[in-house]
Amino acid sequence: MLDVIIIGAGPAGLSTAFWCDELGLDALVLEQSEEIGGQLHRVYNPINNYLGLKARNGEDLLERFTADVDSADFDLWTQTSISSVDLKAKRVSLASGEDLQSIALVIATGVRPRELGVPGEKEFAGKGMIESATRDRNLLAGQDVCVVGGGDAAAENALLLAEVCPTVTLVHRGKKLRARPEFTANLQSQHCITVFTESELTRIMGRDRVEAVEIQRKQGLKPFQLAVRGVLIRIGVEPNTELFREQLETENGYVVVNSQHETNVPMVFAVGDLSNPVGPTISGATGAGATAAKVIASRLNAK
Ligand SMILES: Cc1cc2nc3c(=O)[nH]c(=O)nc-3n(C[C@H](O)[C@H](O)[C@H](O)COP(=O)(O)OP(=O)(O)OC[C@H]3O[C@@H](n4cnc5c(N)ncnc54)[C@H](O)[C@@H]3O)c2cc1C
């Protein structure tokens, strides 16, 4: 019987484990990927908003986290697939057949990029479909591109691509872009950027790589094809909560927690982006992990 099982080794899960060690709790972290770090692997921009340090990008910050993680005393199993979880019993069953049990459970499974779900999206991954303009825009320099989404991330990526691409078409389903005003003002001032609102990208086409997209403007109008060599999709994220959703209170898939980061199931905590739909940040994730560990320690010490 462990004190704490932590599911997910992004910033929230790692911080929880680090604090568990600090507080003398016996913790095990289960991570499905080969590597720890979660979304930090997808942060290509400089991180200037983590108080007390600046990092060149997510990998750089992860290196610093790893130094602390390596010196702490907790167990970490990567490439671990969980087949089911019984939250009330605090029992985790692994695909390998092993059953694990703890006094407290901390869920820190984060979020993943939302997919459009259109033909061509998976097929052309890495073949003209890019994930980040910061990282990949030079691959598309001199080419026409299409960006899907209407929030800050889509707008920011469209602006970065506009620095190197002759045309950038931004396709957004809603009536108005949701991006912050400075981004929308910049989009309007760039002649090479065309914004299609109330429109949907319905297909990505090509032979060996992206060559065109199909766009459906307002319902009723005929879809049209646009020749592009690159596509970037930024339509938000989805919480990784499918494994637990039926067993605890959620709202739009996000886990509902109280100020101690405890869910409606006693001694089951949720920390990081999966319980923070409004303001997900690295500092929020690490802070939530620290709070959860302290609450668990105080409950166990009171017994
Ligand atoms: C492009 C980009 C730029 C960003 N820039 C900033 C920034 O400048 N500043 C900032 O503060 N934040 C930034 N963020 C947000 C920040 O990365 C997140 O807030 C943070 O990573 C959340 O940490 P987390 O631990 O909650 O979740 P995640 O980082 O999503 O980690 C979750 C972990 O759980 C694992 N997992 C999922 N399901 C399971 C399962 N069933 N079993 C086991 N493991 C599982 C995942 O593999 C992953 O390792 C950025 C994010 C992106 C994508």
The ligand as an SDF file (V2000), in Angstrom:
LIG
                    3D

 53 58  0  0  0  0  0  0  0  0999 V2000
    2.5250   25.6210  -27.2110 C   0  0  0  0  0  0  0  0  0  0  0  0
    2.3420   25.7990  -25.7330 C   0  0  0  0  0  0  0  0  0  0  0  0
    2.9140   26.8870  -25.1020 C   0  0  0  0  0  0  0  0  0  0  0  0
    2.7490   27.0830  -23.7340 C   0  0  0  0  0  0  0  0  0  0  0  0
    3.3780   28.1440  -23.1380 N   0  0  0  0  0  0  0  0  0  0  0  0
    3.2500   28.3270  -21.7960 C   0  0  0  0  0  0  0  0  0  0  0  0
    3.9170   29.4050  -21.1370 C   0  0  0  0  0  0  0  0  0  0  0  0
    4.6490   30.2000  -21.7500 O   0  0  0  0  0  0  0  0  0  0  0  0
    3.7290   29.5230  -19.7940 N   0  0  0  0  0  0  0  0  0  0  0  0
    2.9370   28.6830  -19.0610 C   0  0  0  0  0  0  0  0  0  0  0  0
    2.8240   28.8480  -17.8550 O   0  0  0  0  0  0  0  0  0  0  0  0
    2.3070   27.6350  -19.6730 N   0  0  0  0  0  0  0  0  0  0  0  0
    2.4350   27.4460  -20.9950 C   0  0  0  0  0  0  0  0  0  0  0  0
    1.8000   26.3850  -21.6080 N   0  0  0  0  0  0  0  0  0  0  0  0
    0.8920   25.5310  -20.7880 C   0  0  0  0  0  0  0  0  0  0  0  0
    1.6570   24.5010  -19.9460 C   0  0  0  0  0  0  0  0  0  0  0  0
    2.5000   23.7250  -20.7590 O   0  0  0  0  0  0  0  0  0  0  0  0
    0.6420   23.6420  -19.1910 C   0  0  0  0  0  0  0  0  0  0  0  0
   -0.1490   24.4800  -18.3820 O   0  0  0  0  0  0  0  0  0  0  0  0
    1.3220   22.5670  -18.3120 C   0  0  0  0  0  0  0  0  0  0  0  0
    2.1520   21.7220  -19.0670 O   0  0  0  0  0  0  0  0  0  0  0  0
    0.2530   21.7360  -17.5990 C   0  0  0  0  0  0  0  0  0  0  0  0
    0.8670   20.6980  -16.8810 O   0  0  0  0  0  0  0  0  0  0  0  0
    0.0600   19.3790  -16.4630 P   0  0  0  0  0  0  0  0  0  0  0  0
    1.0280   18.5660  -15.6900 O   0  0  0  0  0  0  0  0  0  0  0  0
   -1.2320   19.7560  -15.8560 O   0  0  0  0  0  0  0  0  0  0  0  0
   -0.3350   18.6550  -17.8210 O   0  0  0  0  0  0  0  0  0  0  0  0
    0.5330   18.1090  -19.0570 P   0  0  0  0  0  0  0  0  0  0  0  0
    1.7110   18.9630  -19.2840 O   0  0  0  0  0  0  0  0  0  0  0  0
   -0.4830   17.9700  -20.1400 O   0  0  0  0  0  0  0  0  0  0  0  0
    1.0340   16.6670  -18.5830 O   0  0  0  0  0  0  0  0  0  0  0  0
    0.1400   15.5880  -18.4180 C   0  0  0  0  0  0  0  0  0  0  0  0
    0.9210   14.2790  -18.3960 C   0  0  0  0  0  0  0  0  0  0  0  0
    0.0170   13.2170  -18.1080 O   0  0  0  0  0  0  0  0  0  0  0  0
    0.2940   12.1110  -18.9650 C   0  0  0  0  0  0  0  0  0  0  0  0
   -0.9180   11.2960  -19.0970 N   0  0  0  0  0  0  0  0  0  0  0  0
   -2.0780   11.5930  -19.7530 C   0  0  0  0  0  0  0  0  0  0  0  0
   -2.9460   10.5640  -19.6670 N   0  0  0  0  0  0  0  0  0  0  0  0
   -2.3320    9.5880  -18.9380 C   0  0  0  0  0  0  0  0  0  0  0  0
   -2.7280    8.2800  -18.5010 C   0  0  0  0  0  0  0  0  0  0  0  0
   -3.9280    7.7790  -18.7850 N   0  0  0  0  0  0  0  0  0  0  0  0
   -1.8370    7.5610  -17.7970 N   0  0  0  0  0  0  0  0  0  0  0  0
   -0.5970    8.0570  -17.5000 C   0  0  0  0  0  0  0  0  0  0  0  0
   -0.1670    9.2840  -17.8860 N   0  0  0  0  0  0  0  0  0  0  0  0
   -1.0280   10.0460  -18.5830 C   0  0  0  0  0  0  0  0  0  0  0  0
    0.6960   12.7840  -20.2730 C   0  0  0  0  0  0  0  0  0  0  0  0
    1.4220   11.8800  -21.0980 O   0  0  0  0  0  0  0  0  0  0  0  0
    1.5580   13.9490  -19.7420 C   0  0  0  0  0  0  0  0  0  0  0  0
    2.8940   13.5570  -19.5540 O   0  0  0  0  0  0  0  0  0  0  0  0
    1.9690   26.1590  -22.9730 C   0  0  0  0  0  0  0  0  0  0  0  0
    1.3990   25.0480  -23.6020 C   0  0  0  0  0  0  0  0  0  0  0  0
    1.5800   24.8710  -24.9670 C   0  0  0  0  0  0  0  0  0  0  0  0
    0.9640   23.6580  -25.6390 C   0  0  0  0  0  0  0  0  0  0  0  0
  1  2  1  0
  2  3  1  0
  2 52  2  0
  3  4  2  0
  4  5  1  0
  4 50  1  0
  5  6  2  0
  6  7  1  0
  6 13  1  0
  7  8  2  0
  7  9  1  0
  9 10  1  0
 10 11  2  0
 10 12  1  0
 12 13  2  0
 13 14  1  0
 14 15  1  0
 14 50  1  0
 15 16  1  0
 16 17  1  0
 16 18  1  0
 18 19  1  0
 18 20  1  0
 20 21  1  0
 20 22  1  0
 22 23  1  0
 23 24  1  0
 24 25  2  0
 24 26  1  0
 24 27  1  0
 27 28  1  0
 28 29  2  0
 28 30  1  0
 28 31  1  0
 31 32  1  0
 32 33  1  0
 33 34  1  0
 33 48  1  0
 34 35  1  0
 35 36  1  0
 35 46  1  0
 36 37  1  0
 36 45  1  0
 37 38  2  0
 38 39  1  0
 39 40  1  0
 39 45  2  0
 40 41  1  0
 40 42  2  0
 42 43  1  0
 43 44  2  0
 44 45  1  0
 46 47  1  0
 46 48  1  0
 48 49  1  0
 50 51  2  0
 51 52  1  0
 52 53  1  0
M  END
$$$$
